Amino acid sequence: MGRAALELKPIALGPISVWPPLFLAPMAGETGSVLRILCKRMGAGLVCTELTSSHGLYYKNRRSFEYLRWTDEEHPLAAQLFGAEPEIMAEAARMCIDAGADLIDINMGCWVPKVAKTGAGASLLKDLKRAAAVMSACVNAGSVPVTIKTRVGWDGCIGSAVEMARVAQDVGVKAVAIHGRTAKQGFTGVADWRPIGEAKAAVSIPIIGNGDVRTPQDAERLFRETGCDGVMIGRAALGNPWIFRETAAYLLDGRTIPPPTARERLEMAREHARLLAMQTHGDIGPDTPLPGLARGQLLHYLNGVAGAANARGRMSLLRSLGDVEGILDELIELNEQRAAGRPESPGELAAVA
């Protein structure tokens, strides 16, 4: 018997239609403008900024405003905020709307102590009254849709994503994304998708499932097991924006797209580096400096590439776009030779040691 087709539909978030129903999860230090652009090019239906401090925006912190930089190519785009004071969250939401955000997403799942200890992030799972006030303030701050991202609970006993989803629906939130781990778990253990399905059964607004989606087959299982309306992909997209193209093809047409070749991975790393340099400096050339975060982001593309071990150490010392492109050119040559079955030179053999 053949595989039954999924009945996927566009997700309506106010005036915004998300298709395909595949979302890029916001990740601190990772989901800047460049990754968002590349994932949109590969078929992500909606992308989101890194979590941004409402206090930072409210008190005009320059670094916080850096998170409000995006390009036309990224729309529709959600700006994610964290905070626990309704008035400050509302003002921060208005700033994001003024900057051109299509949606406001409230972080109610971050477990990192510097966020949670302020009463924000996942701590709002423990205080539904405050959570309702924060959500309501953002809903009333402007005309764009408001969504939230949360976890299945605080620790398995306190807090419930199902109850949070009910409250969210009552105050006018348009969709709820749920990560299948508790705040106490962080990223350890295995995601429990059951509460995602329970939330879907409890409310009529869209529910987005998240957690341990590493392959198109994982996304299909999450859809089938929970009945969720959309799937959010996080860490599997790092260095791998193709995950959206592959997942959409598998879900919609039953097609299995081969993973990217080594050359495709390395050329995408080059594009990532060039976009980072261009966004930071405008005109680019070999001597254009790269921001410090480039090293960590580019290393994700080297998974499964011959010569990666040596290149990782060298990339930790890179300073300019030319440095990166030189390493990538060497890796491309090495991998092309291996693919063709040609012997490597002694220098190339040393590079993979």
HELIX and SHEET records of a PDB file:
HELIX    1   1 SER A   33  ARG A   41  1                                   9    
HELIX    2   2 SER A   54  TYR A   58  1                                   5    
HELIX    3   3 ARG A   62  GLU A   66  1                                   5    
HELIX    4   4 ASP A   72  GLU A   74  5                                   3    
HELIX    5   5 PRO A   86  ASP A   98  1                                  13    
HELIX    6   6 PRO A  113  ALA A  116  1                                   4    
HELIX    7   7 GLY A  121  LYS A  126  5                                   6    
HELIX    8   8 LEU A  128  VAL A  139  1                                  12    
HELIX    9   9 ALA A  161  VAL A  171  1                                  11    
HELIX   10  10 ARG A  194  ALA A  202  1                                   9    
HELIX   11  11 PRO A  216  THR A  226  1                                  11    
HELIX   12  12 ARG A  235  ALA A  237  5                                   3    
HELIX   13  13 TRP A  242  ASP A  253  1                                  12    
HELIX   14  14 ALA A  262  HIS A  281  1                                  20    
HELIX   15  15 ALA A  294  LEU A  299  1                                   6    
HELIX   16  16 HIS A  300  LEU A  302  5                                   3    
HELIX   17  17 ALA A  308  MET A  315  1                                   8    
HELIX   18  18 LEU A  321  ALA A  340  1                                  20    
HELIX   19  19 PRO A  346  ALA A  351  1                                   6    
SHEET    1   A 2 ILE A  11  LEU A  13  0                                        
SHEET    2   A 2 ILE A  16  VAL A  18 -1                                        
SHEET    1   B 8 LEU A  22  LEU A  24  0                                        
SHEET    2   B 8 GLY A 230  ILE A 233  1                                        
SHEET    3   B 8 ILE A 207  ASN A 210  1                                        
SHEET    4   B 8 ALA A 175  HIS A 179  1                                        
SHEET    5   B 8 VAL A 146  ARG A 151  1                                        
SHEET    6   B 8 LEU A 103  MET A 108  1                                        
SHEET    7   B 8 LEU A  77  PHE A  82  1                                        
SHEET    8   B 8 VAL A  47  CYS A  48  1                                        
SHEET    1   C 8 LEU A  22  LEU A  24  0                                        
SHEET    2   C 8 GLY A 230  ILE A 233  1                                        
SHEET    3   C 8 ILE A 207  ASN A 210  1                                        
SHEET    4   C 8 ALA A 175  HIS A 179  1                                        
SHEET    5   C 8 VAL A 146  ARG A 151  1                                        
SHEET    6   C 8 LEU A 103  MET A 108  1                                        
SHEET    7   C 8 LEU A  77  PHE A  82  1                                        
SHEET    8   C 8 THR A  52  SER A  53  1                                        
END                                                                             
